[in-house]
Amino acid sequence: MIPVRKLSRLLLLVLVLLGGTLHSFAQTPTTPSAPIAPSAPAAPTAPRPPSAPSVATPLINLQIGNGNERENLSTAIQIVVVMTLLTLAPSLVMLMTSFTRIVIVLGFVRTALGVPSAPANQLLIGLSLFLTFFIMAPVWQDIQAQALTPYMNEQISSNEAMDRAIAPIRTFMLRQTRPGEVDFFLDLAGMGRTAVNDLPMRVVLPAFVVSELRTAFQMGFLIFIPFLVIDFLVASTLMSMGMMMMPPTMVALPLKLLLFVLVDGWQLVIRSLVQSFAA
């Protein structure tokens, strides 16, 4: 084992040698370079011809429209509004048209028959949509004649087109809305008695939806009555025959289907729905 004193002396010797080496590199003399002879004066150079102007980087200018549209909103804002309307289109179709009443009544018909999976949901929704287009066709024609066609021909501004497009739908909703529902939402909004033409959409729309729900449930109650009578008759008959273990729904279902087919139930329901909006 190396003694501590010898180890300290060895380290001191290494440091001295290292310091001497660095000092020798620092004190190394440099050989003087030879003096540079003075150079002859340079001849005047000819002026450079003017360089061609550098080509500027091309700029990309994206513009929507030609700037001559007769409108109050910019085209970009109109595109945002259109995209928003497309996003809200399903809600608008369900809440501002006859779709709500139709799909609820058709759902009640399926439940009253006792067949929760026939017709399928896709079929009911598709039938409700086509009936909605059929019932709302006069409203769409008024919108096209009063708002869409003049706007496409640049005869009216976008704000005026929106006001004209809302007017036929607003008239349709008010015709199907009960006055009590309108008064109820006027009270909730803190508004007094208001003329029909001055009613805001924030009052007309919820009043129309609540009125449609009430009408649909009333029609559903009337649809349930004949099928409920069949259930009572089947249940009492099985009870009197002592067949208490026999499920009444299993016997009543064929009778319900037979009655619905004999009276042409789908035609009656659809006729009643269409005529309810014509009233």
Buried (B, 14 or more C-beta within 10 A) or exposed (E): EEEEEEEEEEEEEEEEEEEEEEEEEEEEEEEEEEEEEEEEEEEEEEEEEEEEEEEEEEEEEEEEEEEEBEBEBEBEEBEEEEEEEEEEEEEEBBBBBBBBBBBBBBBBBBBBBBEEEEBEEEEBBEBBBEBBBEBBEEBBEBBBEBBBEBBEEEEBBBEBBBBBBBBBBBBBBBEBBBEEBBBBBBEEEEEEEBEEEEBEEEBBBBBBBBBBBBBBEEBBEEBBEBBEEBBEBBBEEBEEEEEEEBEBEEBBBEBBBEBBEEEEBBEEBBEEBBEBBEE
